[in-house]
Amino acid sequence: MPKKTSGTQPSDPASLIEQAPFTDSLRALARRGEARRVRKGTRLITENELGDTLYIVVQGRLRAYAVGADDREVTYATYGPGEYVGEMSLDGGPRSADVEVVEPGVVVLVTRRTLEGHLAEQPQFAFELLAKVIRRARHATLGLRQIALNDVYGRLKAFLETHAVRSADGTSTLDPAPSHLEISRVIGCSREMVSRVIKDLEHGGYVESGRRHLRLLRPMPAKW
């Protein structure tokens, strides 16, 4: 007897594009591009290089980051299905960050020429693209404000409260939770400092953590 296939997830890129959490206009754009499977660790974009393409995430997860002279990394943001990266270079300027694959999956490469053709047919996507750029600029401004005005605990508290999902029992959960290294790269401190503060919060009964799991049990204090 043939094996049942109901309930299985599609594996071909075309089907994944149709089921991804896209707006109608973004889905139409993705259909125009070139779908590629990508492996963990693949660098899609290199900072300061010239480029005129953007990448739409269909499956998996990407990370935008920078590396300092001391080899210390700072993560600007991570992007999952429904997001896209590379739009900042569409003005012809150099890339503003490195982008790598942190979870394998599928991306769609869209050239500037393809995007221009899409905008000619669906000009409303220009507003969607503009809104995305504005949101990212606002996020970057808030991130700089957090680093400038808050200590490590304040930045960690803001990160956890922003990314945790509220549950019916009053707790909030990050699942899967980023690693301490990933958190440190976002809030601008060492991994050891993140581990130390989370351990202190556990002892205080504020958080419960495990492998790729972090639960906020009750409101954290304003200061630590």
Beta strands, then each sheet from edge to edge (+ up, - down):
strand 1: 34-38
strand 2: 43-45
strand 3: 53-67
strand 4: 73-79
strand 5: 84-85
strand 6: 98-111
strand 7: 165-166
strand 8: 172-174
strand 9: 207-210
strand 10: 213-216
sheet 1: 1+ 6- 2+
sheet 2: 1+ 6- 3+ 4-
sheet 3: 1+ 6- 3+ 5-
sheet 4: 7+ 8- 10+ 9-
end
